[in-house]
Amino acid sequence: MRYLVTGGAGFMGSNFVRYILGKYDDAVILVYDKLTYAGRLENLRDVIGSPRFKFVKADICDEQRLIKVIKEFEPGVVVNFAAETHVDRSINEPAPFLKTNVLGLFNILETARMLEVPLVVHISTDEVYGDLWEKEPVNEEAPFRPSSPYSASKASGDLLCQAYWRTYRLPVIVMRPSNNYGPYQHPEKFIPKIIIRALHDKPIPVYGRGDQVRDWLYVEDFAEALDMVIVGGSKGEIYNVPGFNERKNIEVVETILKLMGKSSALVRHVEDRPGHDRRYAMRGDKILGLGWKPKTSWLEGLKKTIEWYVSNKWWWQPLVDDEYFKLDTPWDKAF
């Protein structure tokens, strides 16, 4: 199989690339990534030398470059991880999110249609369903209720995928994972930020009371789910990928501090961000029906993640500076 992975130098994309190359001896992967602050070749350092790995530095918004690359590589599947993903950044500066997450995805879909790509798999998010505080977990038919420019842009992308399936019969599948965590996640994200600040004995900022609930999924487990969908999923379908592991934010912080032998006195409650969803929760009947379920327990995943950040300071040290450790930053920089 020939995989073209857009955004493959990011957190989830690079973990998927590593998973596929490790599982399939005949897999050939081309990573197509413009290398923004969150997409780094360092994320792929251990596979760059493989003869089955190729890389192109390019933007999915560059229509002509995308056409040229797909035409020359002839992938069996295009997997789209390319996206602006950080909610706080979307609140502070929404324009890049609309450009990449909507117009960039449109370029992928239209190019795939013109060149008759056998399959496109688009990675979305559970955030499209909005706040589900005190509500039952939702299935893939639930209405969209996005709360941030980020989740609105992802919901728009999902609708484009559905339209291309209905109108053109473009073979496309949408996946909506819950919060992923694990190695190579940018230090601006929740779990890496807790770990790195705790390593430096710096205060850990927690929005509001910290009672927001997220469903956590170890990134390698998501890579396996994605692989199963590529192999056995139904075209035109949407697959929720829950972690079945709901945790309050304050519980996540306190558990990590305990595992690291750090005091909970490091916790600092800061002003909540605008429109902050209190809970995400999905049903996963479809993905379970393919034979998938998470393999990594919550504590096992956290221990592996902490160990990775402790052992790989070379990776994250260039990404943090004095601003990173300040507590008196506005909400749009707190996480």
C-alpha positions in Angstrom: 0.0 0.0 0.0 1.2 3.5 -0.8 0.1 6.1 1.8 0.2 9.8 1.3 -0.1 11.4 4.8 -0.8 15.1 4.9 0.3 16.7 8.1 2.4 13.6 8.8 5.1 15.5 10.6 2.7 16.5 13.4 1.9 14.7 16.6 -0.8 12.2 15.5 0.5 12.0 11.9 4.0 11.1 12.8 2.8 8.4 15.3 0.6 6.9 12.5 3.5 6.9 10.1 5.7 5.1 12.6 3.0 2.6 13.3 2.3 1.7 9.6 6.0 1.4 8.7 6.5 -0.9 11.7 3.5 -3.1 10.9 3.7 -3.5 7.1 6.9 -4.4 5.4 5.5 -3.4 2.0 4.1 0.0 3.1 5.5 3.1 1.4 4.7 6.4 2.9 5.0 10.0 1.6 4.6 12.7 4.2 3.3 16.0 2.8 3.7 18.7 5.4 4.5 22.4 5.3 6.3 22.1 8.7 4.6 24.7 10.9 5.5 25.2 14.5 3.7 21.9 15.4 4.9 19.9 12.3 8.6 19.1 12.7 11.0 16.7 11.0 12.3 15.8 14.4 9.0 14.0 14.9 10.1 11.6 12.1 13.8 11.3 12.9 13.7 7.5 13.4 12.1 6.8 10.0 13.6 9.4 7.7 16.4 7.0 6.7 13.9 4.3 5.6 13.8 3.6 1.8 10.0 3.2 2.3 9.7 6.8 3.6 9.5 9.9 1.5 8.9 13.6 2.4 7.7 16.7 0.6 7.6 20.1 2.2 4.4 21.7 0.9 1.1 23.2 1.9 -2.3 21.5 1.3 -3.5 25.0 0.3 -1.1 24.9 -2.7 -3.4 23.3 -5.2 -0.9 22.8 -8.0 1.7 21.3 -5.8 -0.8 18.9 -4.3 -2.0 17.8 -7.8 1.6 17.2 -8.9 2.6 15.2 -5.8 -0.5 13.0 -5.9 -0.2 12.4 -9.6 3.4 11.4 -9.3 3.1 9.3 -6.1 -0.2 7.5 -7.0 -1.2 6.7 -3.4 -3.7 4.0 -2.6 -4.9 6.2 0.3 -4.6 9.8 1.3 -4.8 10.3 5.1 -5.4 13.9 6.1 -4.0 15.0 9.4 -3.1 18.5 8.2 -4.8 21.0 10.3 -4.6 23.9 12.7 -5.6 22.2 16.0 -5.1 24.4 19.1 -8.4 25.8 20.4 -6.8 28.8 22.2 -4.9 29.8 19.0 -8.2 29.6 17.1 -9.9 32.0 19.5 -7.0 34.5 19.3 -6.5 34.2 15.5 -9.2 32.2 13.6 -8.2 33.0 10.0 -5.5 30.3 9.6 -7.9 27.6 10.9 -10.5 28.4 8.2 -7.8 28.5 5.5 -6.2 25.1 6.4 -9.1 23.2 7.9 -11.6 24.1 5.2 -9.9 25.4 2.1 -7.0 23.0 2.5 -9.2 20.1 2.9 -11.3 21.2 -0.1 -8.1 21.1 -2.2 -7.4 17.5 -1.0 -11.0 16.4 -1.8 -11.1 18.0 -5.2 -7.6 16.7 -6.2 -8.6 13.2 -5.1 -11.8 13.5 -7.2 -9.9 14.6 -10.3 -7.2 12.0 -10.0 -9.5 9.2 -8.8 -7.6 8.4 -5.6 -9.0 5.1 -4.2 -9.6 6.4 -0.7 -9.4 9.6 1.4 -9.5 9.3 5.2 -10.0 12.7 7.0 -9.1 13.1 10.7 -11.7 15.2 12.5 -12.4 15.6 16.2 -15.0 14.9 18.9 -15.2 18.7 19.4 -17.6 19.0 16.5 -20.4 17.7 18.7 -19.9 20.5 21.2 -20.5 20.5 25.0 -22.2 17.4 26.3 -22.3 18.2 29.9 -24.7 16.0 31.7 -25.8 14.4 28.4 -25.4 10.9 27.1 -22.4 10.1 24.8 -23.3 10.7 21.1 -23.1 8.6 18.0 -22.0 9.7 14.6 -25.5 11.0 13.7 -25.5 13.6 16.4 -25.9 17.2 15.3 -22.9 19.6 15.2 -22.7 22.2 18.0 -19.2 23.6 17.7 -18.1 26.2 20.3 -14.8 27.5 18.9 -13.4 28.6 15.6 -11.3 25.5 15.6 -14.3 23.1 16.1 -16.4 25.1 13.6 -13.7 24.7 11.0 -13.5 21.0 11.6 -17.2 20.6 11.4 -17.1 22.5 8.1 -14.5 20.1 6.8 -16.6 17.1 7.8 -19.6 18.5 5.9 -17.4 18.9 2.8 -16.4 15.2 3.0 -20.0 14.2 3.3 -20.9 16.4 0.3 -18.1 14.9 -1.8 -19.3 11.4 -1.0 -23.0 12.2 -1.7 -22.4 14.3 -4.8 -19.4 12.7 -6.5 -19.2 9.4 -4.7 -15.6 10.2 -3.7 -14.5 7.3 -1.5 -14.0 9.2 1.7 -14.1 8.2 5.4 -14.2 10.6 8.4 -12.7 9.7 11.7 -13.5 11.6 14.9 -11.1 10.7 17.7 -11.3 11.8 21.3 -8.3 13.6 22.9 -5.1 11.9 21.9 -2.0 12.0 24.1 1.5 10.4 23.9 5.0 11.0 22.5 5.8 13.9 20.2 2.8 16.1 21.2 3.6 19.8 21.1 4.3 21.4 24.5 1.4 23.8 24.1 -1.0 20.9 24.7 -2.5 20.0 28.0 -0.6 16.8 29.1 2.9 17.8 27.8 2.5 21.2 29.4 1.8 19.6 32.8 4.7 17.3 32.5 7.3 19.9 31.4 6.2 22.5 33.9 6.3 19.9 36.7 9.8 18.9 35.6 10.8 22.5 36.3 8.7 22.7 39.5 6.7 25.5 37.9 3.0 26.2 38.7 0.5 24.3 36.6 -2.3 26.5 35.3 -5.8 25.0 35.3 -8.7 26.7 33.6 -11.5 27.5 36.1 -12.2 24.8 38.6 -10.7 22.1 36.4 -14.0 20.2 36.2 -14.0 20.1 32.4 -14.2 16.5 31.3 -12.2 15.0 28.3 -12.0 11.5 27.0 -8.4 10.4 26.6 -6.9 8.0 24.1 -3.3 6.9 23.7 -2.1 7.9 20.3 -0.8 4.4 19.3 -4.3 3.1 19.9 -5.7 5.6 17.6 -3.1 4.7 14.9 -4.4 1.1 15.2 -8.0 2.2 14.8 -7.1 4.3 11.7 -5.3 1.3 10.2 -8.4 -0.9 10.8 -10.7 1.7 9.1 -8.4 2.0 6.1 -8.4 -1.8 5.7 -12.0 -2.6 6.6 -14.0 0.6 7.0 -16.9 1.4 4.7 -16.6 4.3 2.3 -18.8 7.3 3.0 -18.9 6.4 6.7 -18.0 8.4 9.8 -16.2 6.6 12.7 -16.1 8.0 16.3 -13.0 6.8 18.1 -13.5 7.2 21.8 -11.0 6.4 24.5 -13.7 5.3 26.9 -11.6 7.1 29.5 -13.3 10.3 30.7 -11.4 12.3 33.2 -11.7 15.8 34.8 -8.9 18.1 33.9 -8.0 18.6 37.5 -7.8 14.8 37.9 -5.4 14.6 34.9 -3.1 17.2 36.5 -3.2 15.5 40.0 -2.5 12.0 38.6 0.5 13.2 36.5 1.9 15.1 39.5 1.5 12.0 41.7 3.2 9.8 39.1 6.1 12.3 38.9 6.5 12.6 42.6 5.5 16.3 42.5 3.3 18.2 45.0 -0.3 19.2 44.1 0.6 22.6 45.5 1.9 23.4 42.0 -1.7 23.6 40.8 -2.9 27.2 40.0 -6.5 27.9 39.0 -6.6 30.6 36.3 -9.4 32.4 34.4 -11.4 30.1 32.2 -11.3 30.6 28.4 -14.3 31.9 26.5 -16.8 29.3 25.4 -15.0 26.5 27.1 -16.8 23.2 26.6 -17.2 21.3 29.8 -17.4 17.7 28.4 -17.0 15.7 25.3 -18.3 12.1 25.1 -18.8 9.8 22.1 -20.2 6.3 21.5 -18.0 4.0 19.6 -20.2 1.2 18.3 -19.0 1.4 14.7 -15.3 1.2 15.5 -15.9 -1.5 18.1 -17.7 -3.4 15.4 -14.5 -3.5 13.3 -12.8 -5.4 16.2 -11.0 -2.4 17.7 -10.7 -1.3 21.3 -8.1 0.7 23.2 -5.2 -1.4 24.4 -3.4 1.1 26.6 -4.7 1.7 30.1 -4.8 5.2 31.4 -2.0 4.8 33.9 0.1 2.8 31.5 -0.3 5.5 28.8 0.5 8.3 31.3 3.6 6.5 32.5 4.9 5.9 29.0 4.2 9.6 28.1 5.9 11.0 31.1 8.9 8.7 30.5 9.2 9.9 26.9 9.2 13.6 27.8 11.7 13.0 30.6 14.0 11.1 28.3 13.7 13.4 25.3 14.4 16.9 26.5 16.3 17.4 23.2 13.0 17.3 21.4 10.9 19.8 23.5 13.6 22.1 25.0 13.9 24.2 21.8 10.1 24.8 21.8 9.9 26.4 25.3 11.1 29.7 26.5 10.5 32.1 29.5 7.0 32.9 28.3 6.1 29.2 28.5 6.7 29.2 32.3 4.8 32.4 33.1 1.5 32.0 34.9 0.2 35.6 34.4 -0.4 35.1 30.7 -3.9 35.8 29.2 -6.3 32.9 28.5 -5.2 32.7 24.8 -1.6 31.7 25.9 -2.3 29.7 29.0 -2.5 26.4 27.3 
